[in-house]
Amino acid sequence: MKYLKYYIIIGLVMIMAGCASSRQNPYAKKRKSNSHVSTTQLGRNKYFFSKSYQNKLKKSYKNK
């Protein structure tokens, strides 16, 4: 009976750890969805929405 409590507690911890989802960054997810725009109508903003500039933004955000 004494060990049953410990087994139940250990079991619960294992179940909770297995079900925990990894934390996602909502800001980065939103930024990624907003940056996918048709560049044909953007004119001078074409560079801002280019893949190379978006990758540069991601790298600078990750460093913060």
N, C-alpha and C positions, 0 to 999 in steps of 0.2 A: 504494500500500500504506500509506503514511504517513497519508493522509487517510481511509482506510477505517476505522481505529480511531476517529477522531473522529466519523465518521458513525454508527458502531455505538453509541458512547457517547451521542451526541445522540438517536439513535433510542430507546435504552433509557430515557433520561430522559423522553422524550415519552410513551412507552407507560406508564411507571409513574405519571406525573402524570395521565394520562387515566383510569387505572383506580382511582386513589385515591378512596375514598369520603369524604364529608364527616363530620366527627366529630360524633356525636350525644351529647346529654347523657342518660345513663341515669337519673340522679336525677329529672329533669323528666319523663321518659317514665313512670317508675314512679309518680310522684306523680299524673300525669294519669290513669292507669288506676285508681289507688286512689280518686280523688275522684269517679268516676262511680258513684254509689250511689243507690238508690231513696230519695228524701227523704220518702216517705210514713210510714216507720216511725221516723224519726229524732227526731221531737218537737222538743226545744229545740236540737238540733244542725242544724236546717234551715238556719240562716243560714250556718253553717260550710261546708256543702256547696252553698251557692247559687253561681250563676255569677259574681255580682258579687264575692263574697269570694274565690273561686278566682282570678279575674283579678287581684285585689289582691295575692294571694300570689305569683302569677307575676311581676308587676311588681317586687315587692320582692326576689324571688330573682334576677331578671335584673340588678338594680343591684349585687349583691354580686360 
